[in-house]
Amino acid sequence: MQPDEVNYITGCIQSMPSDGLMVEWGSGGSSVKWLETMTGDQQLVSIEHNPSWHMKVSEYVNTRPELNARFTYMFKPELFGYEHGYAQIAEEHPFGLDDYMWPSHPRIKLSDGDVYLVDGIARGATALLVKLLSSKEDPVIFIHDYYGGRENWYSWATKHFHRVEKVGHTLARLYK
């Protein structure tokens, strides 16, 4: 993720209510940045399908209890042995992602999110689910890697949004 995109997203986090909720699909170093930006009772829910990324982020966040307290991390692996891969059209297929795309949690309602970052696999389908299931009138919704032809991978879903605005080199904001 580019620095201008990180700054844009951290600005959105800073604008959330003191008890705001951010939900992201796909995790990594940026997840730590979101946690470090949060204040008050703000929370981050991160949903990851890749066991390597899940382990890396878990290990790091577990060494920082001040971050861990505001972090809910869900590991939702691909089902049925389907390998989605990365940077290829197959990553967009929602097959085997039943629990990944919109998992339930006993304490947190994903539909109450203020900011959503779709940066994992099956981005088009996940972004459309956010639009359909989010309870806020106009939450901040991002889709990452929206460049170099990949925006065509998501076009079937993004055409159902009121507006799509590029806000960085590879980041687009979707308006419900």
Beta strands, then each sheet from edge to edge (+ up, - down):
strand 1: 21-25
strand 2: 43-48
strand 3: 71-75
strand 4: 115-118
strand 5: 140-144
strand 6: 163-166
strand 7: 171-175
sheet 1: 3+ 2+ 1+ 4+ 5+ 7- 6+
end
